[in-house]
């Protein structure tokens, strides 16, 4: 009975400790997201709504993330888009991000899914976002088919995922994207 109370007390302490640490991390994470987003906004890379609200807790769509990466890489989107002769089943030239998507394809940082779709309005997941940035920085070959676990490991090794809590299938928020792109701007390109 005595040991049972000790175990119960230890379990309560552990649960409270984890809860407090998560709250502290969330507060730091939110502040870091705001700070990184402010830097990206000042560089005219990240844009808010009509009121300037960056909506950092919102999920980010694939088209939005691709546009953000293209901007951070200073790709000549209009010119690059014209070099691609690929026809994706789910995007036309009328889509607001068409040129960005075509430019990203021209640079080899995105590929179609097996059904020849890009899914521009689908929320981007962490492993997809990391793969796009790692390809843009030259850490992954544009033709490579990397496993999500390998992508997370490579991102960690380069410092790309510093200060982020990422999982292969978790949807990326705008705030997390701000941290990733800020990190990308602070690490070296791969020696290619």
Secondary structure, 3 states (H helix, E strand, C coil): CHHHHHHHHHHHHHHHHHHHHHHHHHHHHHHHHHHHHHHHHHCCCCCCCCCCCCCCCCECEHHHHHHHHHHHHCCCHHHHHCCCCCCCCCCCCCCCCHHHHHHHHHCCCCCCCCCCCCCCCCECEHHHHHHHHHHHCCCCCCCCCCCHHHHHHHHHHHCCCCCCCCCCCCECEHHHHHHHHHHHHHCCCCCC
